[in-house]
Amino acid sequence: MKRVGFILKVKAELIAEYKRHHQAVWPEMLEALRRHGWHNYSLFMREDGTIFGYVETANGLEAAVAGMSNEPVNARWQAFMAPYFEALSHSRPDESMAQIEEIFHLQ
């Protein structure tokens, strides 16, 4: 299992609304994530809207994102979430996650 960390940034004026949406993620989106091997997926947010995401996947982040790319619910969720983020490098937030290097792990 590969451990992956990534960073995104939510617009300051939309932080509260973004958090509300993540308290009620669509059940079909959760099912799709599980189906495509997203395990122990967590999002952490600083007060300024910087998000640190963590996920464990069998084949890495690129494969996990690629698996979700054919899910209609993912296309809807990504379009719904896109306006919340600053400086997306791609049209979809899941394609703009800046993966960060793991430098230490304690088991």
DSSP file (Angstrom, degrees, kcal/mol; ACC not computed):
  #  RESIDUE AA STRUCTURE BP1 BP2  ACC     N-H-->O    O-->H-N    N-H-->O    O-->H-N    TCO  KAPPA ALPHA  PHI   PSI    X-CA   Y-CA   Z-CA
    1    1 A M              0   0    0      0, 0.0     2,-0.4     0, 0.0    57,-0.2   0.000 360.0 360.0 360.0 130.9    0.0    0.0    0.0
    2    2 A K  E     -A   57   0A   0     55,-3.7    55,-2.4    58,-0.0     2,-0.5  -0.794 360.0-143.1 -95.1 134.0    1.4    3.4   -1.0
    3    3 A R  E     -A   56   0A   0     -2,-0.4     2,-0.4    53,-0.2    53,-0.2  -0.840  22.0-169.3 -95.7 131.4    0.9    6.3    1.4
    4    4 A V  E     -A   55   0A   0     51,-2.7    51,-2.1    -2,-0.5     2,-0.4  -0.978  11.8-169.7-128.8 133.1    0.2    9.6   -0.4
    5    5 A G  E     +AB  54 100A   0     95,-0.7    95,-2.7    -2,-0.4     2,-0.3  -0.931  14.2 171.5-115.4 145.4    0.1   13.2    0.8
    6    6 A F  E     -AB  53  99A   0     47,-2.1    47,-3.1    -2,-0.4     2,-0.4  -0.973  20.4-137.7-149.5 163.2   -1.1   16.1   -1.2
    7    7 A I  E     +AB  52  98A   0     91,-1.6    91,-2.1    -2,-0.3     2,-0.3  -0.964  21.2 164.1-127.6 140.7   -2.0   19.8   -0.9
    8    8 A L  E     -A   51   0A   0     43,-1.7    43,-3.3    -2,-0.4     2,-0.4  -0.902  26.7-132.4-139.6 168.1   -4.8   22.0   -2.2
    9    9 A K  E     -A   50   0A   0     77,-0.4    77,-3.1    -2,-0.3     2,-0.3  -0.978  10.2-153.5-133.6 123.0   -6.0   25.5   -1.2
   10   10 A V  B     -D   85   0B   0     39,-2.6    75,-0.3    -2,-0.4     5,-0.1  -0.705  34.8-101.0 -89.9 141.2   -9.6   26.5   -0.6
   11   11 A K    >   -     0   0    0     73,-3.3     3,-2.1    -2,-0.3     4,-0.4  -0.409  31.3-126.0 -61.1 133.8  -10.7   30.1   -1.1
   12   12 A A  G >  S+     0   0    0      1,-0.3     3,-1.1     2,-0.2     4,-0.3   0.842 107.4  53.9 -54.1 -40.5  -10.8   31.8    2.3
   13   13 A E  G 3  S+     0   0    0      1,-0.2    -1,-0.3     2,-0.1     4,-0.2   0.585 111.3  46.8 -74.6  -7.7  -14.4   33.0    1.9
   14   14 A L  G <> S+     0   0    0     -3,-2.1     4,-2.6    70,-0.2    -1,-0.2   0.306  78.4 103.4-114.2   7.1  -15.6   29.5    1.0
   15   15 A I  H <> S+     0   0    0     -3,-1.1     4,-2.5    -4,-0.4     5,-0.2   0.932  81.7  47.5 -58.9 -50.1  -14.0   27.5    3.8
   16   16 A A  H  > S+     0   0    0     -4,-0.3     4,-2.0     1,-0.2    -1,-0.2   0.909 114.7  46.6 -60.6 -42.9  -17.1   27.1    6.0
   17   17 A E  H  > S+     0   0    0      2,-0.2     4,-2.1     1,-0.2    -1,-0.2   0.902 110.8  52.6 -66.2 -41.0  -19.2   26.0    3.1
   18   18 A Y  H  X S+     0   0    0     -4,-2.6     4,-1.6     1,-0.2    -2,-0.2   0.921 108.9  50.3 -59.6 -45.0  -16.5   23.6    1.9
   19   19 A K  H  X S+     0   0    0     -4,-2.5     4,-0.7     1,-0.2    -1,-0.2   0.912 107.6  53.8 -60.8 -42.9  -16.4   22.0    5.3
   20   20 A R  H >< S+     0   0    0     -4,-2.0     3,-1.0     1,-0.2     4,-0.4   0.912 106.6  51.8 -58.9 -43.1  -20.2   21.5    5.3
   21   21 A H  H >< S+     0   0    0     -4,-2.1     3,-0.9     1,-0.3    -1,-0.2   0.847 107.4  53.0 -63.7 -32.8  -20.1   19.7    2.0
   22   22 A H  H 3< S+     0   0    0     -4,-1.6     3,-0.4     1,-0.2    -1,-0.3   0.563  99.0  62.6 -83.2  -6.7  -17.4   17.3    3.4
   23   23 A Q  T << S+     0   0    0     -3,-1.0    -1,-0.2    -4,-0.7    -2,-0.2   0.558 115.9  32.9 -84.2 -10.1  -19.6   16.5    6.4
   24   24 A A  S <  S+     0   0    0     -3,-0.9    -1,-0.2    -4,-0.4    -2,-0.1  -0.314  78.9 175.6-142.3  53.3  -22.1   15.1    3.9
   25   25 A V        -     0   0    0     -3,-0.4    -3,-0.1     1,-0.1     5,-0.1  -0.377  47.6 -93.3 -61.5 138.4  -20.2   13.6    1.0
   26   26 A W    >>  -     0   0    0      1,-0.1     4,-2.0    47,-0.1     3,-0.9  -0.271  28.8-131.1 -55.7 132.3  -22.6   11.9   -1.4
   27   27 A P  H 3> S+     0   0    0      0, 0.0     4,-2.3     0, 0.0     5,-0.2   0.860 107.8  54.8 -55.2 -37.8  -22.9    8.2   -0.6
   28   28 A E  H 3> S+     0   0    0      1,-0.2     4,-1.7     2,-0.2    45,-0.1   0.801 106.5  52.0 -68.6 -26.8  -22.3    7.3   -4.3
   29   29 A M  H <> S+     0   0    0     -3,-0.9     4,-2.4     2,-0.2    -1,-0.2   0.913 109.2  49.2 -71.7 -43.3  -19.1    9.3   -4.3
   30   30 A L  H  X S+     0   0    0     -4,-2.0     4,-2.2     1,-0.2    -2,-0.2   0.903 110.9  50.6 -60.9 -41.6  -17.9    7.4   -1.1
   31   31 A E  H  X S+     0   0    0     -4,-2.3     4,-2.5     1,-0.2    -1,-0.2   0.905 109.6  50.3 -62.8 -42.1  -18.7    4.1   -2.8
   32   32 A A  H  X S+     0   0    0     -4,-1.7     4,-1.6     2,-0.2    -2,-0.2   0.908 108.9  51.8 -64.4 -42.2  -16.8    5.1   -6.0
   33   33 A L  H  <>S+     0   0    0     -4,-2.4     5,-2.4     1,-0.2     3,-0.3   0.938 112.2  45.9 -59.8 -46.3  -13.7    6.0   -3.9
   34   34 A R  H ><5S+     0   0    0     -4,-2.2     3,-1.8     1,-0.2    -2,-0.2   0.916 109.1  55.5 -62.5 -42.2  -13.8    2.7   -2.1
   35   35 A R  H 3<5S+     0   0    0     -4,-2.5    -1,-0.2     1,-0.3    -2,-0.2   0.812 108.8  48.7 -60.6 -30.6  -14.3    0.8   -5.4
   36   36 A H  T 3<5S-     0   0    0     -4,-1.6    -1,-0.3    -3,-0.3    -2,-0.2   0.137 124.6 -97.6-101.9  19.6  -11.1    2.4   -6.8
   37   37 A G  T < 5 +     0   0    0     -3,-1.8     2,-0.8     1,-0.2    21,-0.3   0.732  65.0 154.4  82.1  24.3   -8.9    1.7   -3.8
   38   38 A W      < +     0   0    0     -5,-2.4     2,-0.3    -6,-0.1    -1,-0.2  -0.789  21.1 176.1 -86.1 113.1   -9.0    4.9   -1.8
   39   39 A H  E     +C   56   0A   0     17,-2.6    17,-3.1    -2,-0.8     3,-0.2  -0.894  56.8   4.1-120.7 148.8   -8.2    3.8    1.8
   40   40 A N  E    S+     0   0A   0     -2,-0.3     2,-0.5     1,-0.2    -1,-0.2   0.878  81.8 179.7  48.1  44.4   -7.7    5.8    5.0
   41   41 A Y  E     +     0   0A   0     -3,-0.2     2,-0.3    14,-0.1    14,-0.2  -0.661   4.0 168.8 -82.6 123.5   -8.5    8.9    3.1
   42   42 A S  E     -C   54   0A   0     12,-2.9    12,-2.8    -2,-0.5     2,-0.4  -0.977  23.7-155.6-135.9 147.7   -8.4   12.0    5.2
   43   43 A L  E     -C   53   0A   0     -2,-0.3     2,-0.4    10,-0.2    10,-0.2  -0.989  10.5-171.9-121.6 134.3   -8.4   15.8    4.6
   44   44 A F  E     -C   52   0A   0      8,-2.8     8,-2.9    -2,-0.4     2,-0.4  -0.965   7.5-159.3-123.3 141.3   -6.9   18.3    7.1
   45   45 A M  E     -C   51   0A   0     -2,-0.4     6,-0.2     6,-0.2     2,-0.1  -0.976   8.7-146.9-130.0 133.2   -7.4   22.0    6.8
   46   46 A R    >   -     0   0    0      4,-2.8     3,-1.9    -2,-0.4     6,-0.0  -0.431  40.2-101.2 -80.4 166.9   -5.4   25.0    8.2
   47   47 A E  T 3  S+     0   0    0      1,-0.3   -32,-0.1     2,-0.1    -1,-0.1   0.770 122.0  59.2 -60.5 -26.7   -7.3   28.2    9.1
   48   48 A D  T 3  S-     0   0    0      2,-0.1    -1,-0.3     1,-0.0   -36,-0.1   0.430 123.1-101.6 -85.0   1.9   -6.1   29.8    5.8
   49   49 A G  S <  S+     0   0    0     -3,-1.9   -39,-2.6     1,-0.3     2,-0.4   0.405  72.3 146.1  95.2  -2.5   -7.8   27.1    3.7
   50   50 A T  E     -A    9   0A   0    -41,-0.2    -4,-2.8   -43,-0.1     2,-0.5  -0.562  34.8-154.5 -69.8 126.5   -4.6   25.0    3.0
   51   51 A I  E     -AC   8  45A   0    -43,-3.3   -43,-1.7    -2,-0.4     2,-0.5  -0.874  12.5-163.1-106.1 133.6   -5.7   21.4    2.8
   52   52 A F  E     -AC   7  44A   0     -8,-2.9    -8,-2.8    -2,-0.5     2,-0.4  -0.980  16.3-164.8-108.1 123.5   -3.4   18.5    3.5
   53   53 A G  E     -AC   6  43A   0    -47,-3.1   -47,-2.1    -2,-0.5     2,-0.4  -0.846   7.2-169.0-108.9 147.3   -4.8   15.3    2.1
   54   54 A Y  E     +AC   5  42A   0    -12,-2.8   -12,-2.9    -2,-0.4     2,-0.3  -1.000  13.1 161.5-135.0 134.0   -3.7   11.8    3.0
   55   55 A V  E     -A    4   0A   0    -51,-2.1   -51,-2.7    -2,-0.4     2,-0.5  -0.994  28.0-142.1-148.7 148.5   -4.7    8.5    1.2
   56   56 A E  E     +AC   3  39A   0    -17,-3.1   -17,-2.6    -2,-0.3     2,-0.3  -0.956  29.1 169.0-111.1 132.2   -3.4    5.0    1.0
   57   57 A T  E     -A    2   0A   0    -55,-2.4   -55,-3.7    -2,-0.5     3,-0.1  -0.958  41.3-126.0-139.9 155.9   -3.7    3.3   -2.4
   58   58 A A  S    S+     0   0    0    -21,-0.3    -1,-0.1    -2,-0.3     3,-0.1   0.876 108.6  22.1 -68.6 -37.1   -2.4    0.1   -3.9
   59   59 A N  S    S-     0   0    0      1,-0.3     4,-0.4   -22,-0.1    -1,-0.2   0.190 114.6 -94.8-123.3  16.3   -0.8    1.8   -6.9
   60   60 A G     >  -     0   0    0    -58,-0.2     4,-1.9     1,-0.1    -1,-0.3  -0.144  48.5 -64.1  94.5 169.7   -0.3    5.4   -6.0
   61   61 A L  H  > S+     0   0    0      1,-0.2     4,-2.9     2,-0.2     5,-0.3   0.889 126.3  56.3 -63.9 -43.4   -2.2    8.7   -6.5
   62   62 A E  H  > S+     0   0    0      1,-0.2     4,-2.5     2,-0.2    -1,-0.2   0.918 110.5  44.9 -58.5 -44.2   -2.1    8.8  -10.3
   63   63 A A  H  > S+     0   0    0     -4,-0.4     4,-2.4     2,-0.2    -1,-0.2   0.885 112.8  51.4 -67.1 -38.5   -3.8    5.3  -10.5
   64   64 A A  H  X S+     0   0    0     -4,-1.9     4,-1.4     2,-0.2    -2,-0.2   0.909 113.2  44.5 -65.4 -41.8   -6.4    6.2   -7.9
   65   65 A V  H  X S+     0   0    0     -4,-2.9     4,-1.2     2,-0.2    -2,-0.2   0.905 112.0  53.1 -67.8 -41.7   -7.3    9.4   -9.7
   66   66 A A  H  < S+     0   0    0     -4,-2.5     4,-0.5    -5,-0.3     3,-0.4   0.899 106.1  53.5 -61.3 -41.0   -7.3    7.6  -13.1
   67   67 A G  H >< S+     0   0    0     -4,-2.4     3,-0.8     1,-0.2    -1,-0.2   0.886 110.2  47.4 -60.6 -38.5   -9.7    5.0  -11.7
   68   68 A M  H >< S+     0   0    0     -4,-1.4     3,-2.0     1,-0.2     6,-0.2   0.710  92.0  81.4 -74.8 -20.0  -12.1    7.7  -10.5
   69   69 A S  T 3< S+     0   0    0     -4,-1.2    -1,-0.2    -3,-0.4    -2,-0.2   0.726  90.9  50.6 -63.7 -21.2  -11.9    9.6  -13.9
   70   70 A N  T <  S+     0   0    0     -3,-0.8    -1,-0.3    -4,-0.5    -2,-0.1   0.382  86.6 102.4 -95.5   4.5  -14.5    7.2  -15.5
   71   71 A E    X>  -     0   0    0     -3,-2.0     4,-1.8     1,-0.2     3,-0.5  -0.786  62.2-152.4 -90.5 118.4  -17.0    7.6  -12.6
   72   72 A P  H 3> S+     0   0    0      0, 0.0     4,-2.0     0, 0.0     5,-0.2   0.870  97.4  56.3 -56.4 -37.0  -19.9    9.9  -13.5
   73   73 A V  H 3> S+     0   0    0      1,-0.2     4,-2.5     2,-0.2     5,-0.2   0.865 104.7  53.0 -64.2 -34.2  -20.4   10.8   -9.8
   74   74 A N  H <> S+     0   0    0     -3,-0.5     4,-3.1    -6,-0.2     5,-0.3   0.909 106.0  52.4 -67.2 -41.3  -16.7   11.9   -9.7
   75   75 A A  H  X S+     0   0    0     -4,-1.8     4,-2.0     1,-0.2    -2,-0.2   0.918 112.6  45.9 -59.6 -42.3  -17.2   14.2  -12.7
   76   76 A R  H  X S+     0   0    0     -4,-2.0     4,-2.1     2,-0.2    -2,-0.2   0.920 114.2  47.5 -66.1 -43.5  -20.2   15.8  -10.9
   77   77 A W  H  X S+     0   0    0     -4,-2.5     4,-2.4     2,-0.2    -2,-0.2   0.920 111.9  49.5 -65.0 -44.1  -18.3   16.1   -7.6
   78   78 A Q  H  X S+     0   0    0     -4,-3.1     4,-2.0     1,-0.2    -1,-0.2   0.900 112.4  47.6 -63.5 -40.9  -15.2   17.6   -9.2
   79   79 A A  H  < S+     0   0    0     -4,-2.0    -1,-0.2    -5,-0.3    -2,-0.2   0.889 113.0  49.7 -64.8 -38.9  -17.3   20.2  -11.1
   80   80 A F  H  < S+     0   0    0     -4,-2.1    -2,-0.2     1,-0.2    -1,-0.2   0.871 117.1  40.3 -66.1 -39.3  -19.2   21.0   -7.9
   81   81 A M  H >< S+     0   0    0     -4,-2.4     3,-2.3     1,-0.2     4,-0.4   0.736  91.7  86.9 -84.2 -24.8  -16.0   21.4   -5.9
   82   82 A A  G >< S+     0   0    0     -4,-2.0     3,-1.5     1,-0.3    -1,-0.2   0.830  82.5  57.8 -49.8 -43.0  -13.9   23.3   -8.5
   83   83 A P  G 3  S+     0   0    0      0, 0.0    -1,-0.3     0, 0.0    -2,-0.1   0.680  97.9  64.0 -64.8 -13.9  -15.2   26.8   -7.5
   84   84 A Y  G <  S+     0   0    0     -3,-2.3   -73,-3.3    -4,-0.1     2,-0.3   0.681  90.3  82.2 -80.6 -17.7  -13.9   26.3   -4.0
   85   85 A F  B <   -D   10   0B   0     -3,-1.5     3,-0.3    -4,-0.4     2,-0.3  -0.636  68.1-135.7-100.9 147.4  -10.3   26.1   -4.8
   86   86 A E  S    S-     0   0    0    -77,-3.1   -77,-0.4    -2,-0.3    -2,-0.1  -0.688  80.4  -0.9 -87.0 146.5   -7.5   28.6   -5.5
   87   87 A A  S    S-     0   0    0     -2,-0.3     2,-0.4     1,-0.2    -1,-0.2   0.816  71.7-169.0  47.3  55.4   -5.1   28.2   -8.4
   88   88 A L        -     0   0    0     -3,-0.3    -1,-0.2     1,-0.2     9,-0.1  -0.609  12.9-157.4 -72.1 131.0   -6.2   24.9   -9.9
   89   89 A S  S    S+     0   0    0     -2,-0.4     2,-0.2     7,-0.1    -1,-0.2   0.674  79.8  30.1 -83.5 -16.8   -3.6   23.8  -12.4
   90   90 A H  S    S-     0   0    0      2,-0.2     6,-0.1     3,-0.0     5,-0.0  -0.752  95.0-101.2-127.9 176.8   -6.2   21.7  -14.2
   91   91 A S  S    S+     0   0    0     -2,-0.2    -3,-0.1     4,-0.1    -9,-0.1   0.763 105.1  57.1 -74.3 -23.7   -9.9   22.0  -14.7
   92   92 A R  S >  S-     0   0    0      1,-0.1     3,-1.3   -11,-0.0     4,-0.4  -0.892  77.0-136.4-112.8 139.1  -10.7   19.4  -12.0
   93   93 A P  G >  S+     0   0    0      0, 0.0     3,-1.6     0, 0.0     4,-0.4   0.876 105.1  58.4 -57.1 -38.3   -9.5   19.6   -8.3
   94   94 A D  G 3  S+     0   0    0      1,-0.3     3,-0.2     2,-0.2   -29,-0.1   0.703 106.1  49.9 -68.9 -15.8   -8.5   15.9   -8.3
   95   95 A E  G <  S+     0   0    0     -3,-1.3    -1,-0.3     1,-0.2    -4,-0.1   0.482 108.4  54.7 -93.6  -4.8   -6.1   16.5  -11.2
   96   96 A S  S <  S+     0   0    0     -3,-1.6     2,-0.4    -4,-0.4    -2,-0.2   0.322  70.0 129.4-110.6   5.6   -4.6   19.5   -9.4
   97   97 A M        -     0   0    0     -4,-0.4     2,-1.1    -3,-0.2   -89,-0.2  -0.484  56.2-138.1 -66.1 120.5   -3.6   17.8   -6.1
   98   98 A A  E     -B    7   0A   0    -91,-2.1   -91,-1.6    -2,-0.4     2,-0.1  -0.704  19.4-143.0 -83.3 102.1    0.1   18.7   -5.5
   99   99 A Q  E     -B    6   0A   0     -2,-1.1     2,-0.3   -93,-0.2   -93,-0.3  -0.404  14.5-152.3 -67.4 139.1    1.6   15.5   -4.3
  100  100 A I  E     -B    5   0A   0    -95,-2.7   -95,-0.7    -2,-0.1     2,-0.2  -0.872  19.2-104.2-117.5 150.9    4.2   15.9   -1.6
  101  101 A E        -     0   0    0     -2,-0.3     2,-0.5   -97,-0.1   -97,-0.1  -0.492  25.1-131.3 -76.2 132.2    7.1   13.7   -0.8
  102  102 A E        +     0   0    0     -2,-0.2     3,-0.1   -99,-0.2    -1,-0.1  -0.727  31.0 170.1 -78.7 125.5    7.0   11.4    2.2
  103  103 A I        +     0   0    0     -2,-0.5     2,-0.3     1,-0.3    -1,-0.1   0.521  61.6  22.8-115.4  -9.5   10.2   11.8    4.1
  104  104 A F        +     0   0    0      2,-0.0     2,-0.3     0, 0.0    -1,-0.3  -0.975  54.1 177.5-157.4 142.7    9.5   10.0    7.4
  105  105 A H        -     0   0    0     -2,-0.3     2,-0.5    -3,-0.1    -3,-0.0  -0.952   9.4-163.5-148.0 127.6    7.1    7.2    8.6
  106  106 A L              0   0    0     -2,-0.3    -2,-0.0     1,-0.1     0, 0.0  -0.953 360.0 360.0-110.7 124.7    6.9    5.6   12.0
  107  107 A Q              0   0    0     -2,-0.5    -1,-0.1     0, 0.0     0, 0.0   0.426 360.0 360.0 -96.7 360.0    5.1    2.3   12.3
